[in-house]
Amino acid sequence: MWLRNSIVITNSVCRLRYFSAMNELKVDGTSSLCTLVCNGESRLKESESLSPDQGCSSSNVQTTPEIEKKYVHRVYDAIAPHFSSTRFAKWPKVASFLNSLPSGSLVLDAGCGNGKYLGLNSRCYFIGCDISAPLINICAERGNEVIVADAVNLPYRSCYGDAAISIAVLHHLSTESRRKKAIDELIRVVKKGGLVLITVWAVEQEDRLLVNKWTPLTDKYVEEWIGPSDPCMRNSPSLTLESIPEAEENSLGKNIKDTSLITKLPETMHATSQSEGNLSAAKNGTNVENQQEFFVPWHLPYHRAEIGGASTSALANGLAKKDDKKGAVVYNRYYHVFSEGELERLVSDMSNAVVVDRFYDKSNWCIVLEKTI
């Protein structure tokens, strides 16, 4: 099979190979893991070169903003084993979509996480990718065909797969241009007539009490939405959290009284109460009801094996905090939760795909696209 970019996979070893006449990736044999190490320039398709008058946001759509690096990439790298242990149930409508595909279909899973949907339909062939190398390692250990890649720059040639899925991924992208680019990539990599399923968290959550446990982003967080290398960026102070609401995560594991397991972790401000978090938002003029940008906490229990180096660094840098009441290190994940109709609006000006289905499922907005050209 042929993918974009110049990497050859043989017997689970990824080697770079540069071609002067073509920018493709040839895969030989059956490999389970390949990490992209191309520089940013080589990852851009020639057809996507931008003129100077297209503005800063457009020309940097494939440059990862700092808020995503810190509160998406680094978090999932740090919590990967624990996150994976809580992600095993398949959503019925995603499973129904995959099981409806014709036998022999090639399915591309963009943002596959721990790979719970890879191989769900035994009659189809699956390839997964995710920005988190630790999650991809978990997939590879399970025998899946996976690759480390960015959702806004998929490493597959155009018209490659028969179908593609993006499950709970787009809400981690911090700008509309990056969300649109990710959708455009999903459409690009499937064949004419191919289907694309996208699901995102909805602002209209079935459990409104859950939303109250999230930390709404206030104006000060906007300062870090674009990285320091971006010429359009304003001067940005270090991002700090005023509070971390106490929240429950599924399958947190038991709290433990013996905190000797984390004696090497630096002391930091403990998590505050939910009422304090809401009061802080109110003081900053944030209307939670109309809010779409949040930090959603993830509690990594003290007794977890991955509580070591990454958590120590995160605590030292202020990217995580200790919550002794819950016996956990608390990380925050960035989310842009979608309002009704927002997904459809993102694809409304795309000439190469149409919406063939839309639905609300388990506090998620979902659409199915069909590629028309």
C-alpha positions in Angstrom: 0.0 0.0 0.0 1.1 3.6 -0.6 0.9 6.4 1.9 2.1 10.0 1.5 5.5 11.0 2.8 8.8 9.2 2.5 8.9 6.4 5.1 9.4 2.7 4.6 8.1 0.3 7.2 9.6 -3.2 7.3 9.2 -5.7 10.2 8.1 -3.0 12.6 11.1 -0.8 11.9 10.5 2.6 10.5 13.2 4.0 8.2 13.3 7.3 6.4 13.7 7.2 2.6 13.8 10.4 0.6 12.5 10.6 -2.9 13.2 13.5 -5.2 10.4 12.9 -7.6 7.6 11.7 -5.3 6.4 12.4 -1.8 5.0 9.1 -0.8 5.3 6.4 1.8 5.7 2.8 0.8 4.8 0.1 3.3 6.4 -3.3 2.9 5.4 -6.3 5.0 3.2 -6.2 8.0 4.2 -3.7 10.6 2.5 -2.5 13.7 4.2 0.8 14.5 5.8 3.7 12.7 6.6 7.1 14.1 6.7 10.1 11.8 9.9 12.1 12.2 9.5 14.4 9.2 10.0 18.1 9.8 7.0 20.4 9.5 8.1 21.6 6.0 8.2 18.2 4.5 4.8 17.3 5.9 3.1 20.0 3.9 1.6 19.0 0.6 2.8 21.0 -2.3 -0.8 21.8 -3.3 -1.3 23.4 0.1 1.3 26.1 -0.2 -0.2 29.4 0.9 0.2 33.0 -0.3 1.3 35.7 2.1 -2.1 37.5 1.8 -3.9 34.5 3.3 -3.2 35.7 6.8 -1.5 34.4 9.9 -4.1 31.9 11.0 -4.4 30.2 7.6 -0.7 29.9 7.0 -0.2 28.3 10.5 -3.2 26.0 10.5 -0.8 23.0 10.7 1.3 24.5 13.4 0.2 23.1 16.7 -0.9 25.9 19.2 0.8 25.8 22.6 -2.5 25.1 24.4 -2.9 21.8 22.4 0.7 20.9 23.1 0.4 21.4 26.8 -3.2 20.4 27.5 -3.8 17.7 24.9 -0.5 16.1 23.7 1.4 16.2 26.9 -1.6 15.1 29.0 -2.4 12.1 26.9 1.2 11.1 26.7 1.3 11.2 30.5 -1.9 9.4 31.2 -1.9 6.9 28.3 -2.0 3.6 30.3 -4.6 4.8 32.7 -6.7 6.4 30.0 -6.5 3.2 27.9 -7.7 1.1 30.9 -10.9 3.1 31.0 -11.6 3.0 27.2 -13.0 -0.3 26.2 -16.7 0.0 25.6 -17.7 0.6 22.0 -20.3 3.2 21.2 -23.2 1.3 19.5 -23.7 3.8 16.7 -19.9 3.8 15.9 -20.0 0.0 15.9 -23.1 0.0 13.7 -21.4 2.3 11.2 -18.3 0.2 11.0 -20.2 -3.1 10.7 -22.3 -1.6 7.9 -19.2 -1.2 5.7 -18.7 -3.6 2.8 -16.3 -6.5 3.2 -12.7 -5.7 2.3 -13.1 -1.9 3.1 -10.0 -0.1 4.2 -10.9 2.0 7.3 -8.7 4.9 8.5 -9.1 5.8 12.2 -7.8 9.3 12.8 -7.1 9.8 16.5 -7.5 6.1 17.3 -6.4 6.5 20.9 -5.9 3.0 22.4 -7.4 1.4 19.3 -10.7 0.2 20.7 -12.3 0.5 17.3 -9.5 -1.0 15.2 -10.5 -4.4 13.9 -14.1 -4.1 15.2 -15.4 -5.3 11.8 -13.3 -8.4 11.1 -14.3 -8.2 7.4 -12.5 -4.8 7.0 -8.9 -3.7 7.2 -8.0 -0.9 9.7 -5.2 1.6 10.0 -5.1 3.9 13.0 -3.1 7.0 13.8 -2.8 9.3 16.8 -0.6 12.1 17.9 0.2 10.3 21.1 3.1 7.9 20.8 2.3 6.2 24.1 -1.2 5.4 22.9 0.1 4.2 19.6 2.5 1.9 21.4 -0.5 0.4 23.2 -2.2 -0.1 19.9 0.9 -1.7 18.4 1.3 -4.1 21.3 -2.2 -5.3 20.5 -1.1 -6.1 17.0 -2.9 -3.2 15.2 -1.5 -1.3 12.2 -0.9 2.2 13.5 1.2 5.3 12.9 1.9 8.4 14.9 0.4 11.3 13.0 -1.4 14.6 13.3 -5.1 14.8 12.5 -4.6 18.0 10.6 -2.0 16.4 8.3 -2.9 12.8 7.8 0.0 10.7 6.3 -2.1 9.0 3.6 -2.3 9.8 -0.1 -5.6 11.2 -1.4 -8.5 8.8 -2.2 -6.8 6.0 -0.2 -9.3 4.6 2.2 -12.9 3.4 1.7 -14.0 5.0 5.0 -12.6 7.1 7.8 -13.6 7.8 11.4 -12.7 10.6 13.8 -14.2 9.7 17.2 -13.9 12.3 20.0 -10.9 14.1 18.4 -11.9 17.4 16.8 -12.9 18.9 20.2 -9.2 18.9 21.1 -8.3 21.3 18.3 -8.3 24.9 19.5 -9.2 26.9 16.4 -11.9 26.7 13.8 -9.4 26.6 11.0 -7.7 23.6 12.5 -11.0 21.8 13.0 -12.0 22.5 9.4 -8.6 21.3 8.2 -9.0 18.0 10.1 -12.3 17.5 8.4 -10.9 18.3 5.0 -8.1 15.8 5.6 -10.6 13.1 6.5 -12.5 13.8 3.2 -9.3 13.9 1.2 -8.0 10.5 2.2 -11.2 8.6 1.3 -12.3 7.5 -2.2 -15.2 9.1 -4.1 -18.3 7.6 -2.4 -16.4 6.9 0.8 -18.0 7.7 4.1 -16.6 9.7 7.0 -18.0 9.5 10.6 -17.1 12.3 13.0 -18.2 12.6 16.6 -17.5 15.4 19.1 -18.5 16.3 22.6 -21.6 18.4 22.7 -22.1 21.5 24.8 -25.6 20.2 25.3 -24.5 17.5 27.8 -27.2 15.1 29.0 -25.7 15.5 32.5 -25.5 19.3 33.1 -23.9 18.6 36.5 -20.9 17.3 34.6 -20.4 20.6 32.8 -20.3 22.4 36.2 -17.3 20.3 37.1 -15.3 21.6 34.2 -13.1 24.8 34.3 -14.2 27.4 31.7 -11.4 29.2 30.0 -11.4 32.9 30.6 -9.9 35.7 28.5 -6.4 35.2 29.9 -6.1 31.8 28.3 -6.4 33.3 24.9 -2.8 34.5 25.3 -1.5 31.0 24.8 -3.6 29.8 21.9 -0.8 30.4 19.5 2.8 29.3 20.0 5.7 31.6 20.7 7.2 30.9 17.2 4.1 32.4 15.5 4.8 36.0 14.3 1.1 36.9 14.9 1.2 36.0 18.6 0.9 38.6 21.4 3.2 38.5 24.4 1.9 35.7 26.5 2.5 35.2 30.3 2.7 31.7 31.7 -0.7 30.0 31.9 -1.8 29.2 35.4 -5.1 27.7 36.7 -7.0 29.6 39.3 -8.6 26.4 40.5 -9.2 22.8 39.5 -12.7 21.6 40.3 -13.1 18.3 41.9 -14.6 15.8 39.4 -15.0 12.1 39.1 -13.6 10.1 36.2 -14.8 6.7 35.3 -12.6 3.9 36.6 -10.4 6.1 38.7 -9.3 3.3 40.9 -9.3 3.4 44.6 -7.9 6.3 46.6 -5.0 5.3 48.9 -4.0 6.8 52.2 -0.4 5.9 51.8 1.1 8.8 49.8 4.7 7.5 50.2 4.5 6.3 46.6 4.7 9.9 45.5 7.1 11.3 48.0 9.3 12.6 45.1 6.5 14.7 43.7 6.9 18.4 44.3 4.4 20.1 46.6 1.8 22.1 44.7 -1.5 23.8 45.4 -4.2 21.2 46.0 -7.4 21.2 44.1 -10.1 23.5 45.3 -13.8 22.9 45.7 -16.3 23.0 42.9 -18.0 26.0 44.4 -14.7 27.9 44.4 -14.2 27.0 40.8 -17.6 28.3 39.8 -17.1 31.5 41.9 -13.8 32.1 40.1 -15.5 31.8 36.7 -18.2 34.2 37.8 -15.7 36.8 39.0 -14.0 36.6 35.6 -17.3 37.3 33.8 -17.5 33.8 32.3 -21.0 32.7 31.4 -20.7 28.9 31.8 -24.1 28.4 30.0 -22.7 29.9 26.8 -19.2 28.6 27.2 -17.6 26.3 24.7 -13.9 26.3 25.8 -13.1 24.2 28.9 -10.4 22.4 30.8 -11.7 18.9 31.7 -9.9 17.3 34.6 -8.3 13.8 34.5 -7.4 12.2 37.8 -4.4 10.0 37.6 -4.4 7.9 40.9 -1.2 8.0 43.0 -0.9 4.2 42.8 -0.8 4.1 39.0 2.5 2.9 37.5 2.8 5.9 35.2 2.8 8.4 38.1 6.6 8.8 37.8 8.6 11.2 35.6 6.0 12.7 33.5 3.8 13.6 36.4 6.8 15.0 38.4 7.6 17.3 35.5 4.0 18.3 35.0 3.6 19.2 38.7 6.9 21.2 38.6 5.8 23.1 35.5 2.3 23.8 36.8 0.6 21.6 34.2 -0.9 19.3 36.8 -1.8 19.5 40.5 -2.1 17.2 43.4 -5.4 16.3 45.0 -4.7 14.5 48.2 -8.4 14.1 48.9 -8.8 12.0 45.8 -5.3 10.5 46.0 -4.5 11.7 42.5 -2.5 14.0 40.2 -5.0 16.1 38.3 -4.3 16.9 34.7 -6.4 19.3 32.6 -7.4 18.5 29.0 -8.4 21.2 26.6 -11.9 20.8 25.0 -13.9 22.9 22.5 -17.4 21.5 23.0 -19.6 21.8 20.0 -23.0 23.4 19.8 -25.9 22.0 17.7 -25.3 22.5 14.0 -21.6 23.5 14.4 -20.2 20.4 12.7 -22.5 21.0 9.7 -21.5 24.6 9.5 -17.8 23.5 9.3 -18.5 21.5 6.2 -21.1 23.8 4.6 -18.7 25.4 2.2 -16.9 22.2 1.2 -17.6 21.2 -2.4 -16.4 17.7 -2.3 -18.6 16.1 0.4 -22.2 16.2 1.6 -23.8 15.4 5.0 -25.8 12.1 4.7 -26.6 11.7 8.4 -26.5 13.7 11.6 -27.4 12.6 15.1 -27.0 13.2 18.8 -25.6 10.3 20.8 -24.4 10.0 24.3 -23.8 13.7 24.7 -22.0 13.8 21.3 -22.8 15.5 18.0 -22.2 13.2 15.1 -22.2 13.5 11.4 -21.6 11.1 8.5 -20.2 12.6 5.3 -20.0 11.2 1.8 -17.2 12.2 -0.5 -18.8 13.3 -3.9 -15.7 14.2 -6.0 
